[in-house]
Amino acid sequence: QVQLVESGGGLVQPGGSLRLSCTASGFTLGYYAIGWFRQAPGKEREGGSCISRRDGTAYYADSVKGRFTISRDKDKNSVYLQMNSLEPEDTAVYYCAVGTQGVVVSTTSCRPLRTFDFWGQGTQVTVSS
């Protein structure tokens, strides 16, 4: 079965850390750039971070820059999002996604050639005291 599965979400206090995982089955994640997105209740989905297919170039939205780190492990067919210094505003469902037609990742932008068209089911992150 071809799917992306996110895990690692949970409840954490402000200032705490979580590490999200995005693991692929049925296909090789290393062939694609990967994006992490999030959607808070009542808000539009926003992009958080992307990692390139080839050299690991990473993009971070201003809202997470300096606090989140994206990485990938091709042997484990997974991409990770290390989230530090979490704030209540980071509370959201977090999704990983693939743009199967290609994604251009630089340190200042993350642009799919068409769209991010393959998504995981999401994992809930709640930051609260």
All heavy atoms as an XYZ file, in Angstrom:
979
protein
N       0.843     -1.182      0.000
C       0.000      0.000      0.000
C       0.886      1.243      0.000
O       1.792      1.364      0.815
C      -0.892     -0.002      1.219
C      -1.886      1.129      1.259
C      -2.806      1.046      2.469
O      -2.667      0.169      3.310
N      -3.747      1.938      2.541
N       0.609      2.161     -0.900
C       1.380      3.393     -1.006
C       0.808      4.406     -0.035
O      -0.357      4.794     -0.151
C       1.329      3.928     -2.450
C       2.079      5.246     -2.542
C       1.913      2.908     -3.419
N       1.612      4.837      0.919
C       1.121      5.801      1.880
C       2.254      6.515      2.596
O       3.388      6.049      2.619
C       0.210      5.138      2.916
C       0.867      4.053      3.745
C      -0.117      3.462      4.771
O      -1.231      3.942      4.975
N       0.310      2.393      5.416
N       1.899      7.667      3.145
C       2.762      8.420      4.050
C       2.119      8.369      5.423
O       0.913      8.595      5.545
C       2.894      9.876      3.611
C       3.741     10.190      2.387
C       3.534     11.642      1.975
C       5.192      9.895      2.648
N       2.911      8.125      6.434
C       2.383      8.052      7.791
C       3.192      8.965      8.690
O       4.411      8.782      8.832
C       2.411      6.614      8.330
C       1.904      6.587      9.773
C       1.580      5.687      7.455
N       2.503      9.936      9.286
C       3.148     10.809     10.262
C       2.975     10.231     11.660
O       1.962      9.588     11.959
C       2.534     12.220     10.235
C       2.628     12.942      8.920
C       1.383     12.764      8.077
O       0.673     11.756      8.278
O       1.103     13.617      7.221
N       3.934     10.493     12.512
C       3.858     10.075     13.900
C       4.711     11.002     14.741
O       5.492     11.798     14.209
C       4.327      8.624     14.071
O       5.669      8.481     13.659
N       4.554     10.896     16.048
C       5.377     11.668     16.966
C       4.688     12.856     17.599
O       5.278     13.536     18.441
N       3.456     13.116     17.195
C       2.735     14.223     17.794
C       2.330     13.908     19.229
O       2.486     12.792     19.711
N       1.809     14.928     19.895
C       1.368     14.739     21.262
C       1.175     16.059     21.964
O       1.159     17.126     21.338
N       1.041     15.974     23.275
C       0.868     17.153     24.128
C       2.207     17.487     24.763
O       2.870     16.618     25.348
C      -0.166     16.857     25.210
C      -0.355     17.923     26.293
C      -0.890     19.214     25.682
C      -1.296     17.397     27.375
N       2.595     18.741     24.661
C       3.873     19.184     25.217
C       3.683     20.565     25.825
O       2.842     21.351     25.367
C       4.965     19.183     24.129
C       4.651     20.160     23.023
C       6.351     19.426     24.717
N       4.455     20.864     26.845
C       4.380     22.171     27.471
C       5.132     23.214     26.652
O       6.052     22.871     25.899
C       4.970     22.111     28.878
C       4.156     21.287     29.861
C       4.688     21.380     31.269
O       5.840     21.767     31.504
N       3.855     21.025     32.235
N       4.758     24.468     26.778
C       5.510     25.519     26.090
C       6.994     25.443     26.442
O       7.353     25.217     27.603
C       4.878     26.809     26.617
C       3.476     26.413     26.959
C       3.585     25.007     27.487
N       7.818     25.610     25.416
C       9.254     25.479     25.589
C       9.766     24.076     25.373
O      10.987     23.877     25.305
N       8.882     23.128     25.247
C       9.267     21.735     25.064
C       9.592     21.395     23.623
O       9.599     22.267     22.738
N       9.878     20.117     23.398
C      10.290     19.633     22.073
C       9.507     18.395     21.690
O       9.060     17.625     22.542
C      11.786     19.284     22.085
O      12.587     20.406     22.367
N       9.368     18.223     20.404
C       8.823     17.001     19.817
C       9.578     16.713     18.531
O      10.079     17.640     17.875
C       7.335     17.138     19.501
C       6.330     17.060     20.642
C       4.928     17.385     20.116
C       6.341     15.703     21.310
N       9.604     15.442     18.170
C      10.182     15.047     16.897
C       9.136     14.285     16.110
O       8.692     13.206     16.517
C      11.409     14.171     17.108
C      12.161     13.829     15.825
C      13.122     12.702     16.071
N      14.076     12.516     14.995
C      14.627     11.353     14.691
N      14.318     10.272     15.386
N      15.508     11.259     13.711
N       8.737     14.867     14.987
C       7.773     14.220     14.112
C       8.484     13.375     13.070
O       9.566     13.744     12.601
C       6.895     15.259     13.422
C       6.163     16.248     14.314
C       5.265     17.146     13.451
C       5.352     15.540     15.377
N       7.853     12.261     12.724
C       8.375     11.389     11.678
C       7.359     11.292     10.551
O       6.152     11.310     10.787
C       8.650      9.987     12.221
O       9.614     10.008     13.243
N       7.867     11.173      9.370
C       7.056     10.936      8.177
C       7.692      9.751      7.460
O       8.804      9.872      6.940
C       7.051     12.173      7.298
S       6.305     11.944      5.656
N       7.002      8.628      7.467
C       7.557      7.399      6.901
C       6.718      6.943      5.724
O       5.487      6.928      5.789
C       7.610      6.301      7.964
O       8.424      6.751      9.062
C       8.205      5.023      7.398
N       7.391      6.599      4.659
C       6.712      6.155      3.448
C       6.693      4.633      3.368
O       7.640      3.962      3.784
C       7.406      6.716      2.217
N       5.615      4.118      2.823
C       5.551      2.702      2.490
C       5.045      2.567      1.071
O       4.241      3.380      0.604
C       4.637      1.944      3.460
O       3.327      2.457      3.418
N       5.569      1.591      0.363
C       5.142      1.349     -1.002
C       5.852      2.177     -2.046
O       5.612      1.996     -3.244
N       6.720      3.097     -1.623
C       7.511      3.874     -2.568
C       8.734      4.416     -1.844
O       8.821      4.393     -0.617
C       6.700      4.997     -3.209
C       6.359      6.129     -2.277
C       7.063      7.322     -2.313
C       5.306      5.998     -1.370
C       6.740      8.367     -1.459
C       4.975      7.032     -0.515
C       5.696      8.219     -0.556
N       9.696      4.896     -2.621
C      10.955      5.382     -2.060
C      10.879      6.884     -1.833
O      10.825      7.670     -2.791
C      12.127      5.046     -2.991
O      12.184      3.624     -3.172
C      13.447      5.524     -2.407
N      10.863      7.267     -0.568
C      10.727      8.685     -0.223
C      11.914      9.500     -0.707
O      11.775     10.697     -0.999
C      10.578      8.809      1.296
C       9.954     10.076      1.842
C       8.561     10.280      1.289
C       9.949     10.040      3.360
N      13.059      8.865     -0.821
C      14.259      9.572     -1.222
C      14.211     10.121     -2.639
O      15.054     10.943     -3.010
N      13.241      9.692     -3.438
C      13.114     10.203     -4.797
C      12.451     11.577     -4.849
O      12.383     12.196     -5.922
C      12.287      9.248     -5.644
C      12.934      7.914     -5.941
C      12.170      6.827     -6.403
C      14.298      7.718     -5.779
C      12.760      5.609     -6.681
C      14.899      6.502     -6.055
C      14.117      5.445     -6.505
O      14.694      4.228     -6.769
N      11.966     12.046     -3.694
C      11.140     13.242     -3.689
C      11.601     14.257     -2.649
O      12.122     13.890     -1.594
C       9.687     12.879     -3.384
C       9.095     11.891     -4.348
C       9.057     10.536     -4.047
C       8.579     12.313     -5.565
C       8.525      9.622     -4.927
C       8.039     11.406     -6.452
C       8.018     10.073     -6.131
O       7.483      9.175     -7.015
N      11.363     15.521     -2.956
C      11.421     16.541     -1.910
C      10.174     16.384     -1.039
O       9.118     15.970     -1.519
C      11.458     17.939     -2.531
N      10.307     16.726      0.218
C       9.218     16.548      1.176
C       8.905     17.872      1.859
O       9.817     18.648      2.172
C       9.606     15.531      2.270
C      10.036     14.213      1.628
C       8.459     15.322      3.251
C       8.970     13.565      0.801
N       7.638     18.120      2.052
C       7.217     19.296      2.786
C       6.487     18.926      4.058
O       5.765     17.920      4.098
N       6.686     19.717      5.090
C       5.888     19.633      6.311
C       4.966     20.844      6.352
O       5.411     21.982      6.162
C       6.774     19.638      7.552
C       7.365     18.320      7.921
C       8.642     17.899      7.685
C       6.711     17.242      8.616
N       8.823     16.628      8.189
C       7.656     16.211      8.766
C       5.433     17.063      9.122
C       7.363     15.000      9.397
C       5.138     15.865      9.754
C       6.091     14.852      9.876
N       3.705     20.589      6.616
C       2.689     21.624      6.681
C       1.948     21.475      7.998
O       2.020     20.433      8.659
C       1.697     21.482      5.519
C       2.330     21.593      4.178
C       2.980     20.519      3.592
C       2.287     22.792      3.472
C       3.577     20.616      2.353
C       2.875     22.903      2.223
C       3.518     21.818      1.677
N       1.189     22.510      8.344
C       0.367     22.407      9.542
C      -0.925     23.189      9.351
O      -0.979     24.127      8.558
C       1.117     22.924     10.767
C       1.466     24.400     10.749
C       2.356     24.739     11.940
N       2.633     26.160     12.042
C       3.418     26.709     12.951
N       4.026     25.938     13.852
N       3.612     28.018     12.972
N      -1.933     22.762     10.086
C      -3.213     23.449     10.035
C      -3.800     23.501     11.434
O      -4.065     22.460     12.046
C      -4.179     22.760      9.082
C      -5.464     23.543      8.875
C      -6.252     23.065      7.682
O      -6.072     21.948      7.189
N      -7.130     23.919      7.169
N      -3.973     24.716     11.913
C      -4.577     24.936     13.221
C      -6.090     25.074     13.058
O      -6.576     25.435     11.974
C      -3.996     26.200     13.850
N      -6.839     24.810     14.109
C      -8.298     24.926     14.016
C      -8.723     26.315     13.569
O      -8.259     27.328     14.095
C      -8.752     24.651     15.455
C      -7.672     23.831     16.046
C      -6.399     24.319     15.422
N      -9.587     26.343     12.568
C     -10.111     27.616     12.087
C      -9.156     28.412     11.224
O      -9.467     29.544     10.843
N      -7.995     27.842     10.928
C      -7.011     28.559     10.120
C      -6.687     27.774      8.850
O      -6.915     26.575      8.767
C      -5.732     28.793     10.930
C      -5.915     29.707     12.130
C      -4.588     30.027     12.779
C      -4.755     30.999     13.929
N      -3.452     31.337     14.571
N      -6.135     28.488      7.899
C      -5.713     27.835      6.667
C      -4.426     27.037      6.904
O      -3.621     27.367      7.785
C      -5.496     28.877      5.572
C      -6.764     29.565      5.120
C      -6.520     30.468      3.923
O      -5.359     30.611      3.517
O      -7.497     31.021      3.409
N      -4.257     26.032      6.093
C      -3.018     25.267      6.142
C      -1.841     26.154      5.759
O      -1.944     26.962      4.830
C      -3.108     24.082      5.199
C      -1.935     23.129      5.267
C      -2.200     21.940      4.370
N      -2.335     22.339      2.983
C      -2.987     21.637      2.066
N      -3.581     20.502      2.413
N      -3.049     22.062      0.825
N      -0.749     26.003      6.461
C       0.441     26.788      6.151
C       1.651     25.862      6.032
O       1.726     24.811      6.664
C       0.702     27.849      7.221
C       1.024     27.300      8.597
C       1.466     28.384      9.568
O       1.766     29.512      9.132
O       1.523     28.096     10.768
N       2.568     26.291      5.192
C       3.799     25.531      5.040
C       4.760     25.846      6.168
O       4.821     26.977      6.649
N       5.489     24.807      6.590
C       6.454     25.002      7.650
C       7.878     24.813      7.202
O       8.745     25.649      7.457
N       8.122     23.710      6.495
C       9.494     23.385      6.124
C       9.489     22.427      4.946
O       8.525     21.690      4.736
C      10.204     22.733      7.318
O      11.547     22.426      7.006
N      10.569     22.452      4.167
C      10.769     21.514      3.068
C      12.217     21.062      3.054
O      13.108     21.810      3.498
C      10.460     22.162      1.711
S       8.743     22.587      1.447
N      12.430     19.894      2.504
C      13.790     19.396      2.313
C      13.912     18.865      0.905
O      13.016     18.190      0.394
C      14.162     18.334      3.372
C      15.651     17.976      3.290
C      13.283     17.091      3.259
C      16.165     17.212      4.484
N      15.014     19.182      0.274
C      15.200     18.817     -1.123
C      15.466     17.329     -1.284
O      15.806     16.623     -0.332
C      16.353     19.618     -1.731
O      17.584     19.204     -1.156
N      15.329     16.897     -2.523
C      15.518     15.480     -2.829
C      16.982     15.087     -2.810
O      17.336     14.012     -2.308
C      14.925     15.195     -4.206
C      15.118     13.788     -4.706
C      14.322     13.593     -5.990
N      14.839     14.398     -7.091
C      15.742     13.967     -7.944
N      16.263     12.781     -7.821
N      16.128     14.749     -8.936
N      17.823     15.926     -3.362
C      19.199     15.511     -3.625
C      20.174     15.826     -2.495
O      20.821     14.938     -1.953
C      19.682     16.149     -4.918
C      18.966     15.623     -6.131
C      19.481     16.266     -7.400
N      18.814     15.746     -8.586
C      19.051     16.199     -9.807
N      19.911     17.157    -10.006
N      18.402     15.674    -10.822
N      20.265     17.128     -2.139
C      21.366     17.521     -1.261
C      20.929     17.944      0.130
O      21.741     18.441      0.907
C      22.190     18.646     -1.897
C      21.368     19.898     -2.142
O      20.186     19.938     -1.749
O      21.921     20.845     -2.729
N      19.641     17.776      0.445
C      19.178     18.103      1.779
C      19.001     19.572      2.053
O      18.870     19.983      3.212
N      18.966     20.393      0.989
C      18.676     21.808      1.193
C      17.348     21.957      1.906
O      16.369     21.301      1.567
C      18.619     22.544     -0.153
O      19.895     22.460     -0.790
C      18.247     24.004      0.036
N      17.338     22.822      2.906
C      16.137     22.968      3.734
C      15.585     24.382      3.644
O      16.336     25.364      3.602
C      16.445     22.629      5.185
N      14.276     24.434      3.638
C      13.558     25.709      3.681
C      12.733     25.736      4.974
O      12.157     24.712      5.357
C      12.626     25.846      2.487
C      11.548     26.883      2.713
C      11.817     28.238      2.556
C      10.277     26.502      3.119
C      10.834     29.185      2.797
C       9.287     27.439      3.358
C       9.580     28.773      3.195
O       8.614     29.708      3.429
N      12.678     26.904      5.601
C      11.857     27.092      6.793
C      11.033     28.366      6.671
O      11.560     29.424      6.281
C      12.728     27.185      8.052
C      13.559     25.949      8.305
C      14.883     25.891      7.913
C      13.009     24.842      8.929
C      15.654     24.759      8.130
C      13.766     23.699      9.153
C      15.085     23.670      8.743
O      15.829     22.535      8.958
N       9.767     28.261      7.009
C       8.943     29.452      7.105
C       9.429     30.296      8.274
O      10.005     29.782      9.237
C       7.484     29.051      7.301
N       9.175     31.586      8.191
C       9.635     32.488      9.250
C       9.099     32.087     10.617
O       9.772     32.278     11.629
C       9.214     33.920      8.929
C      10.011     34.520      7.787
O      11.080     33.970      7.443
O       9.559     35.537      7.226
N       7.901     31.527     10.638
C       7.258     31.180     11.899
C       7.973     30.053     12.646
O       7.791     29.902     13.856
C       5.799     30.786     11.666
O       5.723     29.714     10.755
N       8.794     29.270     11.943
C       9.460     28.136     12.588
C      10.983     28.218     12.495
O      11.685     27.407     13.104
C       8.984     26.790     11.994
C       7.460     26.696     12.056
C       9.469     26.605     10.564
N      11.485     29.168     11.745
C      12.932     29.274     11.528
C      13.661     29.453     12.850
O      13.240     30.231     13.710
C      13.210     30.452     10.597
C      14.614     30.491     10.018
C      14.740     31.645      9.032
C      13.813     31.467      7.846
N      13.963     32.561      6.854
N      14.734     28.702     13.004
C      15.522     28.766     14.224
C      15.035     27.850     15.327
O      15.737     27.646     16.320
N      13.829     27.298     15.169
C      13.270     26.401     16.190
C      13.071     24.986     15.661
O      13.175     24.021     16.410
C      11.932     26.945     16.697
C      12.021     28.331     17.298
C      10.695     28.757     17.916
N       9.627     28.820     16.933
C       8.478     28.138     17.008
N       8.258     27.320     18.030
N       7.552     28.263     16.064
N      12.765     24.853     14.382
C      12.490     23.550     13.772
C      13.647     23.165     12.866
O      14.273     24.011     12.235
C      11.215     23.597     12.944
C       9.934     23.745     13.727
C       9.925     24.045     15.076
C       8.713     23.589     13.067
C       8.748     24.185     15.777
C       7.517     23.724     13.766
C       7.540     24.026     15.108
N      13.903     21.854     12.788
C      14.929     21.327     11.902
C      14.369     20.127     11.157
O      13.861     19.184     11.773
C      16.173     20.894     12.687
O      16.683     22.008     13.443
C      17.259     20.400     11.737
N      14.477     20.177      9.828
C      14.015     19.067      9.001
C      15.219     18.225      8.587
O      16.311     18.757      8.367
C      13.248     19.595      7.762
C      12.522     18.463      7.048
C      14.176     20.353      6.820
C      11.557     18.970      5.957
N      15.027     16.926      8.516
C      16.106     16.029      8.112
C      15.493     14.790      7.473
O      14.282     14.571      7.556
C      16.977     15.629      9.311
O      16.213     14.915     10.276
N      16.354     14.013      6.835
C      15.836     12.797      6.214
C      16.823     11.658      6.413
O      18.031     11.874      6.506
C      15.515     13.012      4.743
C      16.685     13.258      3.831
C      16.195     13.747      2.452
N      15.133     12.901      1.936
C      14.274     13.276      0.996
N      14.347     14.484      0.479
N      13.326     12.469      0.565
N      16.279     10.461      6.465
C      17.070      9.243      6.571
C      16.599      8.322      5.464
O      15.536      7.689      5.576
C      16.890      8.601      7.948
C      17.801      7.408      8.168
O      18.163      6.731      7.183
O      18.125      7.123      9.329
N      17.383      8.250      4.402
C      16.952      7.468      3.255
C      16.923      5.976      3.564
O      16.106      5.229      3.001
C      17.838      7.775      2.053
C      17.652      9.204      1.554
C      18.423      9.498      0.283
C      18.146     10.924     -0.194
N      18.854     11.250     -1.448
N      17.780      5.531      4.461
C      17.780      4.115      4.829
C      16.485      3.721      5.528
O      16.020      2.585      5.412
C      18.972      3.790      5.727
C      20.291      3.849      4.982
O      20.265      3.722      3.734
O      21.331      4.028      5.635
N      15.899      4.670      6.276
C      14.653      4.405      6.987
C      13.434      4.890      6.216
O      12.316      4.812      6.721
C      14.701      5.048      8.373
C      15.760      4.427      9.283
C      15.724      5.013     10.677
C      16.756      4.331     11.568
N      16.755      4.878     12.946
N      13.690      5.424      5.001
C      12.587      5.892      4.155
C      11.719      6.899      4.900
O      10.485      6.868      4.801
C      11.733      4.705      3.666
C      11.171      4.923      2.283
O      11.711      5.688      1.481
N      10.079      4.237      1.992
N      12.389      7.797      5.607
C      11.678      8.711      6.492
C      12.251     10.124      6.432
O      13.414     10.326      6.083
C      11.759      8.229      7.949
O      11.109      6.987      8.129
N      11.402     11.062      6.786
C      11.786     12.454      6.978
C      11.315     12.861      8.366
O      10.261     12.419      8.826
C      11.155     13.359      5.902
C      11.366     14.827      6.218
C      11.743     13.031      4.535
N      12.102     13.716      9.008
C      11.808     14.097     10.386
C      11.678     15.611     10.516
O      12.262     16.363      9.726
C      12.930     13.600     11.312
C      13.192     12.133     11.180
C      14.249     11.665     10.401
C      12.369     11.201     11.799
C      14.489     10.309     10.268
C      12.601      9.839     11.657
C      13.662      9.407     10.887
O      13.881      8.058     10.734
N      10.932     16.030     11.516
C      10.840     17.439     11.864
C      11.072     17.555     13.365
O      10.210     17.180     14.161
C       9.480     18.025     11.485
C       9.368     19.534     11.634
C      10.264     20.230     10.592
C       7.921     19.991     11.463
N      12.269     18.029     13.723
C      12.594     18.265     15.120
C      12.084     19.646     15.485
O      12.476     20.641     14.870
C      14.104     18.186     15.336
C      14.548     18.487     16.764
C      14.088     17.444     17.757
O      14.160     16.255     17.481
N      13.608     17.887     18.917
N      11.220     19.702     16.484
C      10.581     20.955     16.873
C      11.006     21.294     18.298
O      10.690     20.549     19.231
C       9.064     20.826     16.771
C       8.588     20.349     15.414
S       6.791     20.399     15.230
C       6.303     19.245     16.504
N      11.708     22.396     18.445
C      12.168     22.852     19.754
C      11.508     24.180     20.113
O      10.929     24.855     19.248
C      13.687     23.012     19.757
C      14.422     21.718     19.487
O      13.955     20.628     19.834
N      15.575     21.810     18.842
N      11.606     24.544     21.371
C      11.053     25.819     21.842
C       9.611     26.000     21.388
O       9.231     27.062     20.872
C      11.921     26.992     21.353
O      13.256     26.843     21.797
N       8.826     24.978     21.565
C       7.454     25.014     21.076
C       6.623     26.046     21.813
O       6.798     26.280     23.020
C       6.827     23.631     21.191
C       7.293     22.644     20.117
C       6.995     21.209     20.507
C       6.654     22.966     18.772
N       5.719     26.645     21.079
C       4.843     27.701     21.572
C       3.402     27.278     21.378
O       3.105     26.449     20.504
C       5.122     28.987     20.798
C       6.575     29.426     20.823
C       6.862     30.497     19.788
O       5.993     30.746     18.928
O       7.982     31.065     19.834
N       2.485     27.825     22.169
C       1.062     27.483     21.967
C       0.603     27.718     20.527
O      -0.265     26.993     20.029
C       0.350     28.407     22.953
C       1.349     28.615     24.050
C       2.680     28.669     23.366
N       1.209     28.700     19.865
C       0.836     28.992     18.476
C       1.240     27.888     17.508
O       0.822     27.886     16.345
C       1.470     30.310     18.035
C       0.944     31.551     18.756
C       1.436     31.675     20.175
O       2.484     31.082     20.515
O       0.765     32.376     20.973
N       2.064     26.951     17.975
C       2.453     25.820     17.125
C       1.419     24.696     17.159
O       1.556     23.705     16.422
C       3.804     25.265     17.575
C       4.938     26.251     17.384
O       5.002     26.883     16.326
O       5.761     26.383     18.325
N       0.407     24.835     17.986
C      -0.633     23.810     18.064
C      -1.358     23.682     16.726
O      -1.867     24.670     16.185
C      -1.647     24.169     19.163
O      -0.971     24.132     20.431
C      -2.806     23.191     19.173
N      -1.365     22.469     16.196
C      -1.949     22.227     14.871
C      -1.853     20.740     14.564
O      -1.173     19.987     15.269
C      -1.200     23.023     13.798
N      -2.527     20.352     13.495
C      -2.280     19.043     12.896
C      -1.163     19.225     11.879
O      -1.222     20.124     11.035
C      -3.537     18.471     12.217
C      -3.218     17.127     11.570
C      -4.664     18.327     13.227
N      -0.152     18.388     11.982
C       1.019     18.473     11.114
C       0.959     17.370     10.064
O       0.708     16.198     10.395
C       2.296     18.362     11.935
C       2.635     19.632     12.680
C       1.862     20.050     13.758
C       3.693     20.438     12.283
C       2.136     21.231     14.432
C       3.989     21.612     12.948
C       3.203     22.005     14.026
O       3.486     23.175     14.684
N       1.228     17.761      8.824
C       1.173     16.845      7.703
C       2.495     16.859      6.947
O       3.120     17.920      6.803
C       0.090     17.251      6.708
C      -1.305     17.326      7.265
C      -1.787     18.503      7.833
C      -2.158     16.228      7.198
C      -3.075     18.583      8.337
C      -3.458     16.299      7.700
C      -3.898     17.481      8.260
O      -5.181     17.551      8.752
N       2.887     15.719      6.424
C       3.962     15.702      5.441
C       3.333     15.426      4.077
O       2.256     14.823      3.975
C       5.032     14.678      5.779
S       4.498     12.954      5.845
N       4.022     15.886      3.050
C       3.470     15.773      1.714
C       4.573     15.683      0.677
O       5.694     16.178      0.883
C       2.566     16.962      1.404
N       4.225     15.083     -0.440
C       5.115     14.912     -1.581
C       4.517     15.621     -2.793
O       3.303     15.532     -3.023
C       5.290     13.413     -1.903
C       5.983     13.222     -3.242
C       6.067     12.722     -0.796
N       5.362     16.305     -3.522
C       4.960     16.829     -4.823
C       5.497     15.896     -5.888
O       6.689     15.971     -6.205
N       4.661     15.039     -6.414
C       5.160     13.970     -7.277
C       5.691     14.478     -8.620
O       6.445     13.771     -9.291
C       4.066     12.921     -7.533
O       2.946     13.554     -8.145
C       3.637     12.250     -6.247
N       5.331     15.694     -8.992
C       5.853     16.262    -10.238
C       7.114     17.077    -10.009
O       7.656     17.656    -10.952
C       4.778     17.131    -10.901
C       3.505     16.381    -11.234
C       3.785     15.189    -12.140
O       4.375     15.322    -13.199
N       3.364     13.999    -11.690
N       7.573     17.125     -8.768
C       8.799     17.833     -8.460
C       8.557     19.051     -7.594
O       7.501     19.682     -7.657
N       9.527     19.362     -6.788
C       9.480     20.521     -5.896
C      10.844     21.190     -5.917
O      11.869     20.509     -5.812
C       9.142     20.107     -4.447
C       9.134     21.330     -3.524
C       7.802     19.384     -4.379
N      10.864     22.495     -6.087
C      12.115     23.248     -6.062
C      12.300     23.814     -4.666
O      11.480     24.610     -4.193
C      12.102     24.379     -7.104
C      13.406     25.156     -7.052
C      11.874     23.805     -8.506
N      13.363     23.388     -4.003
C      13.626     23.811     -2.632
C      14.907     24.623     -2.585
O      15.955     24.182     -3.077
C      13.758     22.599     -1.685
C      13.995     23.086     -0.242
C      12.514     21.718     -1.740
N      14.796     25.801     -2.029
C      15.980     26.597     -1.709
C      15.858     27.026     -0.265
O      14.850     26.754      0.397
C      16.083     27.809     -2.634
O      15.092     28.757     -2.292
N      16.830     27.728      0.223
C      16.760     28.181      1.613
C      15.718     29.273      1.804
O      15.349     29.588      2.931
C      18.122     28.693      2.093
O      18.561     29.735      1.229
C      19.151     27.564      2.097
N      15.220     29.836      0.693
C      14.256     30.924      0.805
C      12.886     30.593      0.253
O      11.957     31.400      0.377
C      14.780     32.178      0.098
O      15.065     31.837     -1.265
C      16.052     32.688      0.761
N      12.731     29.418     -0.350
C      11.420     29.075     -0.908
C      11.268     27.571     -1.072
O      12.243     26.821     -1.100
C      11.212     29.770     -2.245
O      12.071     29.221     -3.225
N      10.016     27.168     -1.180
C       9.672     25.766     -1.439
C       8.494     25.789     -2.405
O       7.378     26.143     -2.000
C       9.318     25.064     -0.131
S       8.735     23.376     -0.321
N       8.731     25.442     -3.678
C       7.703     25.598     -4.697
C       7.531     24.304     -5.481
O       8.447     23.872     -6.177
C       8.083     26.720     -5.656
C       8.076     28.099     -5.023
C       8.432     29.175     -6.033
N       9.813     29.100     -6.460
C      10.204     28.702     -7.669
N       9.309     28.308     -8.561
N      11.468     28.688     -7.988
N       6.338     23.705     -5.376
C       6.099     22.526     -6.211
C       5.921     22.945     -7.662
O       5.399     24.034     -7.945
C       4.804     21.954     -5.636
C       4.103     23.137     -5.062
C       5.179     24.042     -4.559
N       6.348     22.098     -8.596
C       6.173     22.412    -10.014
C       4.695     22.399    -10.377
O       4.258     23.144    -11.253
C       6.949     21.417    -10.872
C       8.466     21.446    -10.680
C       9.134     20.487    -11.662
C       9.026     22.848    -10.835
N       3.921     21.584     -9.703
C       2.465     21.631     -9.870
C       1.817     21.844     -8.502
O       1.288     22.907     -8.207
C       1.953     20.354    -10.525
C       2.402     20.211    -11.969
C       1.636     19.123    -12.690
N       0.213     19.440    -12.788
C      -0.683     18.630    -13.326
N      -0.310     17.451    -13.787
N      -1.957     18.975    -13.405
N       1.820     20.821     -7.676
C       1.221     20.932     -6.352
C       1.768     19.820     -5.473
O       2.357     18.862     -5.971
C      -0.314     20.843     -6.436
O      -0.876     21.078     -5.147
C      -0.741     19.446     -6.904
N       1.604     19.956     -4.172
C       1.830     18.839     -3.275
C       0.585     17.956     -3.368
O      -0.501     18.376     -2.951
C       2.057     19.327     -1.842
C       3.444     19.867     -1.615
C       3.708     21.222     -1.723
C       4.483     19.010     -1.291
C       4.982     21.714     -1.515
C       5.765     19.484     -1.077
C       6.021     20.841     -1.196
N       0.750     16.766     -3.934
C      -0.422     15.992     -4.289
C      -0.548     14.663     -3.568
O      -1.494     13.908     -3.834
C      -0.448     15.752     -5.809
C       0.854     15.169     -6.326
O       1.832     15.058     -5.545
O       0.908     14.831     -7.513
N       0.365     14.375     -2.661
C       0.262     13.126     -1.912
C       0.559     13.431     -0.458
O       1.665     13.897     -0.141
C       1.231     12.087     -2.477
C       1.020     10.714     -1.928
C      -0.162     10.029     -2.170
C       2.000     10.089     -1.174
C      -0.361      8.762     -1.655
C       1.808      8.824     -0.662
C       0.622      8.157     -0.911
N      -0.445     13.157      0.405
C      -0.386     13.602      1.788
C      -0.533     12.448      2.764
O      -1.207     11.449      2.477
C      -1.520     14.608      2.050
C      -1.367     15.871      1.283
C      -1.642     16.066     -0.043
C      -0.921     17.122      1.787
N      -1.377     17.363     -0.382
C      -0.944     18.041      0.732
C      -0.504     17.564      3.041
C      -0.559     19.374      0.871
C      -0.131     18.882      3.195
C      -0.160     19.781      2.114
N       0.047     12.630      3.944
C      -0.224     11.733      5.033
C      -1.515     12.128      5.737
O      -2.173     13.103      5.364
N      -1.849     11.380      6.782
C      -3.109     11.606      7.479
C      -2.992     12.668      8.575
O      -4.003     13.144      9.090
C      -3.613     10.296      8.094
C      -3.044      9.955      9.471
C      -1.568      9.586      9.452
O      -0.982      9.341      8.401
N      -0.954      9.533     10.639
N      -1.769     13.015      8.930
C      -1.553     14.065      9.918
C      -1.336     13.532     11.323
O      -1.765     12.420     11.656
N      -0.663     14.332     12.124
C      -0.455     14.018     13.532
C      -0.676     15.284     14.344
O      -0.209     16.362     13.961
C       0.944     13.416     13.784
O       1.059     12.998     15.146
C       2.067     14.381     13.461
N      -1.399     15.156     15.436
C      -1.777     16.314     16.239
C      -0.644     16.716     17.173
O      -0.087     15.874     17.895
C      -3.023     15.997     17.074
C      -3.442     17.105     18.025
C      -4.004     18.308     17.322
O      -4.846     18.190     16.428
N      -3.551     19.495     17.712
N      -0.338     18.009     17.170
C       0.611     18.584     18.118
C      -0.137     19.635     18.937
O      -0.744     20.540     18.368
C       1.808     19.230     17.394
C       2.674     20.014     18.380
C       2.633     18.158     16.677
N      -0.099     19.477     20.230
C      -0.752     20.423     21.125
C       0.275     20.952     22.119
O       0.920     20.167     22.824
C      -1.915     19.766     21.885
O      -2.855     19.235     20.952
C      -2.611     20.781     22.784
N       0.421     22.267     22.137
C       1.365     22.917     23.046
C       0.553     23.689     24.077
O      -0.100     24.679     23.754
C       2.330     23.849     22.301
C       3.371     24.406     23.267
C       2.993     23.112     21.149
N       0.590     23.204     25.292
C      -0.248     23.801     26.321
C       0.314     23.467     27.692
O       0.886     22.394     27.904
C      -1.677     23.277     26.207
O      -2.479     23.759     27.278
N       0.130     24.391     28.623
C       0.540     24.138     30.004
C      -0.630     23.585     30.809
O      -0.484     23.292     31.999
C       1.077     25.417     30.640
O       0.119     26.449     30.545
